[in-house]
Amino acid sequence: MSHKLEVAKAANFAEKKKSRRKNRNREKMGLQEDFEQHAELVKTLKTKPSNEDLLILYGLYKQATVGPVNTDRPGIFSMKERAKWDSWKSYEAKSKEEAMSDYITKVKQLMEADTASS
């Protein structure tokens, strides 16, 4: 194989790799924007979500924005904070992207239920 052909193939490979990286970054930006939009949309619900749904949203939001739990579990007398911490902890195996996607799905479900109940 000639040197020019090898160089051309290497350049083509590098360009394809760069293009794939750009596409992944574009997908992440789209997901981030969707996530931020749904974080605002959930505030417009006419009906307050159940405590269970609020805990799910909290856990997914924290996992998406902060990542795995980075604080100690609150004490037994801080029941609300402890429930929130437990919810966040339950999602620590998810990547930030998975948590964002699941958060968006949950908000969409709540929005549909809110519309149906109106």
Sequence and secondary structure as in RCSB ss.txt:
>XXXX:A:sequence
MSHKLEVAKAANFAEKKKSRRKNRNREKMGLQEDFEQHAELVKTLKTKPSNEDLLILYGLYKQATVGPVNTDRPG
IFSMKERAKWDSWKSYEAKSKEEAMSDYITKVKQLMEADTASS
>XXXX:A:secstr
  HHHHHHHHHHHHHHHHHHHHHHHHHHHHHHHHHHHHHHHGGG SS   HHHHHHHHHHHHHHHT S  S    
TT HHHHHHHHHHHHTTTS HHHHHHHHHHHHHHHHHHHHHH 
